[in-house]
Amino acid sequence: MSVKSEHVHTCGACGATVYPEMLNSGLATRVGGRLLCPHCTQQAQEAAESASEEPSLSLEDGAAADASAPSRRIQYTSGAPRGAAERQYRRPLLRGVTSATRCRTFHCKLTDASFAHLNEQINEWTDAHEDVEIKFATSSIGVIEGKHADPHLIVTVFY
């Protein structure tokens, strides 16, 4: 019985695993010499769309642009999961007191690139929500179940 080894890569932004079929289907791309997973590619495309009217992406992996291939623009978001809308709550935020009204949880894999991306997400989120006064935060290491069970840094910000 022969064992076929699958050559995998990691995302240059968040450290996620990138499989060859992701590259072949166009879900993962190389931008600026960095390999991006499907999630980071989607974020990069949204950022590029908001930055200019007609942004274009040059494929640096040597592949020719196919007219039938999906658009490959780069974009970044503020860290909200895809399809998730910011919910409006009835209870007002408590300002100037030590008790928290709400919380927001962020997580990332245990890699340097993921930590940098997590910091960026938290900072962008706090910049986008000027009414938020952070009361305290907690962090822990835990396994997040997904395609693979990977250990993650989990940060909960109470505000």
C-alpha positions in Angstrom: 0.0 0.0 0.0 1.5 3.3 -1.1 0.9 6.4 0.9 0.5 9.6 -1.1 1.9 12.6 0.7 0.0 15.8 0.1 2.1 18.9 -0.1 0.5 21.7 1.9 1.4 25.3 2.5 0.4 27.9 5.1 -1.2 31.3 4.6 1.2 34.2 4.8 -1.4 36.3 6.7 -3.1 34.0 9.2 -1.1 30.7 9.2 -4.0 28.6 8.0 -3.3 25.5 6.0 -3.6 25.9 2.2 -4.1 22.7 0.2 -3.2 22.3 -3.5 -6.8 22.1 -4.6 -7.4 25.5 -3.1 -4.7 26.9 -5.3 -5.9 25.0 -8.4 -9.5 26.2 -7.9 -8.5 29.8 -7.4 -9.7 30.0 -3.8 -6.2 30.6 -2.5 -3.9 33.0 -4.3 -0.4 34.5 -4.2 -0.3 38.2 -3.7 2.8 40.3 -3.3 4.8 37.1 -2.9 2.6 35.9 -0.1 0.3 32.9 -0.3 -3.2 33.7 1.0 -5.8 31.2 2.2 -9.4 31.5 0.9 -10.5 33.6 3.9 -7.6 36.0 3.6 -8.0 36.2 -0.2 -11.7 37.1 0.4 -10.8 39.8 2.9 -8.1 41.2 0.7 -10.6 41.4 -2.3 -13.1 43.3 -0.2 -10.4 45.8 0.9 -9.3 46.3 -2.7 -12.9 46.9 -3.9 -13.4 49.5 -1.2 -10.0 51.2 -1.9 -10.7 51.8 -5.6 -13.3 51.4 -8.3 -11.4 48.9 -10.5 -8.6 47.3 -8.6 -6.7 44.5 -10.4 -4.6 41.7 -9.0 -1.6 40.4 -10.8 -1.1 36.7 -10.4 2.4 36.1 -9.2 2.3 32.3 -9.4 2.9 32.4 -13.2 -0.7 31.4 -14.0 -2.3 33.3 -16.9 -5.5 35.1 -16.1 -8.5 33.1 -17.5 -11.5 35.0 -18.5 -13.8 32.3 -17.1 -11.9 32.3 -13.7 -13.5 34.0 -10.8 -12.4 37.6 -9.9 -9.3 37.6 -7.7 -9.2 40.9 -5.9 -7.6 41.5 -2.5 -9.7 42.8 0.4 -9.6 43.0 4.2 -12.5 43.2 6.7 -12.7 44.2 10.3 -12.6 40.7 11.6 -16.4 39.8 11.6 -17.1 36.4 10.2 -18.3 36.2 6.7 -22.1 36.7 6.5 -22.2 38.0 10.1 -23.9 41.4 10.6 -23.2 43.7 13.5 -26.1 43.3 15.8 -27.8 46.2 17.6 -28.6 45.6 21.2 -31.3 47.4 23.3 -29.3 47.6 26.5 -27.0 50.7 26.4 -23.3 50.4 27.1 -22.2 51.3 30.6 -19.6 54.1 30.4 -17.4 55.2 33.2 -18.0 52.1 35.4 -16.0 48.9 35.8 -18.7 46.4 35.0 -19.1 45.2 31.4 -22.3 45.1 29.3 -21.1 42.9 26.4 -18.2 40.9 25.1 -16.5 40.1 21.8 -14.4 37.0 21.2 -11.4 36.8 18.8 -9.3 33.8 18.1 -6.3 32.8 16.0 -3.9 29.9 15.4 -0.7 29.8 17.4 1.7 31.4 14.8 3.4 34.7 14.6 1.5 35.8 11.5 -1.8 34.8 13.2 -1.0 36.9 16.3 -0.2 39.9 14.2 -3.5 39.4 12.3 -5.4 39.0 15.6 -3.9 42.3 16.9 -4.9 44.0 13.7 -8.5 42.7 14.0 -8.9 43.8 17.6 -7.4 47.2 16.9 -9.6 47.7 13.8 -12.7 46.6 15.7 -12.0 49.1 18.6 -11.3 51.9 16.1 -14.6 51.2 14.3 -16.6 51.2 17.5 -15.7 54.5 19.3 -18.6 54.0 21.8 -16.8 50.9 23.2 -15.0 51.3 26.5 -13.0 48.1 27.1 -13.4 47.0 30.8 -11.1 44.0 30.8 -10.0 41.1 28.6 -9.2 37.4 29.1 -7.1 35.0 27.0 -6.8 31.2 26.9 -5.5 28.5 24.7 -8.0 26.0 23.4 -8.8 23.7 20.5 -11.1 25.1 17.8 -12.9 22.4 15.9 -12.9 23.1 12.1 -11.4 21.3 9.2 -8.6 20.4 11.6 -8.6 20.5 15.4 -5.9 23.2 15.9 -4.9 24.9 19.2 -5.9 28.6 19.1 -5.4 31.7 21.2 -8.8 32.8 22.4 -9.2 36.5 23.5 -12.5 37.7 24.9 -12.8 41.5 25.3 -15.5 42.7 27.7 -16.9 46.2 27.2 
